[in-house]
Amino acid sequence: MATIDHEARRITAKIVYWGPPGSGKWTNLEHVHRKTSPPDRPPAVKAGSVGFPLALAEIRGYQVVLSLLRCPSDGAWTRHVFDELGDAPVDGVVFVADSTPSAQLTNIVWLHKLTGELGARGFDLGKLPAAFQYNKRDVPGAQTVEQLRRQLNAWGLPDGEAIAAQGAGVFETVKLVARGILAGLRG
């Protein structure tokens, strides 16, 4: 559940970007950062950084802020995002899948890691605001969207295509998850 600060009139929701190494999690966040940051804001830094806030519209006089977090794909950092959240729930998830044919098994392995991390904290991916992003649609021989859906999206969650390196589909993915979070807040 999103954190509500009544004094500051601010609602903060945490969205975790998860996926195999090289799938484009950081590329997504870099694009959002670049397109939404004021000119004087420092650039997003990958090393040791897990994300940044993104301010949205107001709901009933409260500023809604998405805290976009990526789960780095290297060993010790894999659990870092969830450990950093502690008892605070994750409010949304984006699974960034690599459309490269050779990434089929890696996508599945990382999806199992995600469902395991969520399950250990009492969450079910199918019951969270979540989305699948099928990234790298421009690679030669890319798996079809239908193949990726069958392999990964057993929950029938919202999904979409992306070429994050070009910015294609990046904001659409944020919107898919944000809609679910906002619907929960309004509900």
PAKE-42684 format. One record per residue (C-alpha): residue in three letters; x, y, z. Coordinates in steps of 0.5 Angstrom, whole numbers, padded with zeros to 4 digits, always signed. Example, Ala and Ser with C-alpha at 12.3 -4.5 7.8 and 13.67 -1.06 7.14 Angstrom:
REM residues 2
ALA+0025-0009+0016/SER+0027-0002+0014/
REM end
This chain:
REM residues 187
MET+0000+0000+0000/ALA+0003+0007-0002/THR+0005+0011+0004/ILE+0001+0017+0005/ASP+0004+0023+0009/HIS-0002+0027+0011/GLU+0002+0033+0014/ALA+0006+0034+0007/ARG+0000+0032+0003/ARG+0004+0027-0001/ILE+0003+0020-0003/THR+0009+0016-0005/ALA+0008+0009-0009/LYS+0014+0004-0010/ILE+0015+0001-0017/VAL+0020-0004-0017/TYR+0023-0006-0024/TRP+0026-0013-0025/GLY+0028-0017-0030/PRO+0035-0021-0032/PRO+0041-0018-0033/GLY+0042-0013-0039/SER+0034-0013-0040/GLY+0033-0006-0040/LYS+0031-0004-0033/TRP+0036+0002-0032/THR+0035+0004-0039/ASN+0028+0005-0038/LEU+0029+0009-0032/GLU+0035+0013-0035/HIS+0030+0015-0041/VAL+0024+0017-0035/HIS+0029+0021-0032/ARG+0032+0024-0038/LYS+0025+0026-0040/THR+0022+0029-0033/SER+0028+0032-0030/PRO+0029+0039-0029/PRO+0035+0042-0033/ASP+0039+0043-0027/ARG+0038+0036-0024/PRO+0044+0031-0024/PRO+0044+0025-0029/ALA+0041+0019-0026/VAL+0048+0015-0024/LYS+0048+0007-0025/ALA+0053+0005-0020/GLY+0050+0004-0013/SER+0044+0007-0015/VAL+0037+0004-0015/GLY+0032+0009-0017/PHE+0029+0016-0017/PRO+0022+0019-0015/LEU+0017+0021-0021/ALA+0012+0026-0019/LEU+0005+0025-0022/ALA-0001+0029-0022/GLU-0005+0031-0015/ILE-0011+0027-0012/ARG-0016+0030-0008/GLY-0010+0035-0006/TYR-0005+0030-0005/GLN+0001+0030-0009/VAL+0003+0023-0012/VAL+0010+0021-0013/LEU+0012+0014-0016/SER+0019+0012-0013/LEU+0022+0008-0019/LEU+0027+0003-0017/ARG+0031-0002-0021/CYS+0033-0009-0018/PRO+0040-0009-0020/SER+0042-0016-0023/ASP+0048-0018-0020/GLY+0049-0022-0014/ALA+0048-0018-0007/TRP+0044-0013-0010/THR+0039-0018-0013/ARG+0035-0017-0006/HIS+0038-0010-0004/VAL+0031-0007-0007/PHE+0027-0011-0003/ASP+0031-0011+0003/GLU+0031-0003+0003/LEU+0024-0003+0003/GLY+0024-0007+0009/ASP+0017-0008+0012/ALA+0014-0003+0007/PRO+0010-0006+0001/VAL+0012-0006-0006/ASP+0006-0002-0009/GLY+0008-0004-0016/VAL+0012-0008-0021/VAL+0015-0008-0028/PHE+0018-0014-0031/VAL+0023-0012-0036/ALA+0023-0018-0041/ASP+0029-0019-0046/SER+0026-0021-0053/THR+0032-0024-0055/PRO+0031-0031-0057/SER+0037-0033-0053/ALA+0034-0030-0047/GLN+0028-0034-0046/LEU+0031-0039-0040/THR+0034-0033-0037/ASN+0027-0029-0037/ILE+0024-0035-0034/VAL+0029-0036-0029/TRP+0029-0028-0027/LEU+0021-0029-0026/HIS+0022-0034-0021/LYS+0026-0030-0017/LEU+0021-0025-0017/THR+0016-0029-0015/GLY+0020-0032-0010/GLU+0022-0025-0007/LEU+0015-0023-0007/GLY+0012-0029-0004/ALA+0017-0029+0002/ARG+0014-0022+0003/GLY+0007-0024+0003/PHE+0006-0022-0004/ASP+0003-0025-0010/LEU+0005-0022-0017/GLY-0002-0023-0020/LYS-0005-0019-0014/LEU-0001-0013-0015/PRO-0001-0007-0020/ALA+0004-0010-0025/ALA+0006-0010-0032/PHE+0010-0014-0037/GLN+0015-0010-0042/TYR+0017-0014-0047/ASN+0024-0010-0049/LYS+0029-0010-0055/ARG+0023-0011-0060/ASP+0028-0009-0065/VAL+0033-0015-0064/PRO+0034-0020-0070/GLY+0029-0026-0069/ALA+0026-0023-0063/GLN+0021-0028-0060/THR+0014-0026-0061/VAL+0010-0022-0056/GLU+0005-0028-0056/GLN+0011-0033-0055/LEU+0013-0028-0049/ARG+0006-0028-0046/ARG+0006-0035-0046/GLN+0012-0036-0043/LEU+0012-0031-0038/ASN+0005-0028-0037/ALA+0001-0033-0034/TRP-0003-0028-0030/GLY-0006-0024-0036/LEU-0003-0018-0033/PRO-0002-0011-0037/ASP+0004-0012-0042/GLY+0007-0008-0048/GLU+0013-0008-0053/ALA+0019-0003-0052/ILE+0025-0001-0055/ALA+0028+0002-0049/ALA+0034+0004-0052/GLN+0030+0009-0056/GLY+0025+0011-0051/ALA+0019+0007-0055/GLY+0014+0004-0050/VAL+0018+0006-0044/PHE+0012+0011-0041/GLU+0007+0007-0043/THR+0010+0002-0039/VAL+0010+0007-0033/LYS+0003+0008-0034/LEU+0000+0001-0034/VAL+0003+0000-0027/ALA+0001+0007-0025/ARG-0006+0006-0027/GLY-0007+0000-0022/ILE-0004+0004-0017/LEU-0008+0010-0018/ALA-0014+0005-0018/GLY-0013+0002-0011/LEU-0012+0009-0008/ARG-0018+0012-0011/GLY-0022+0005-0009/
REM end
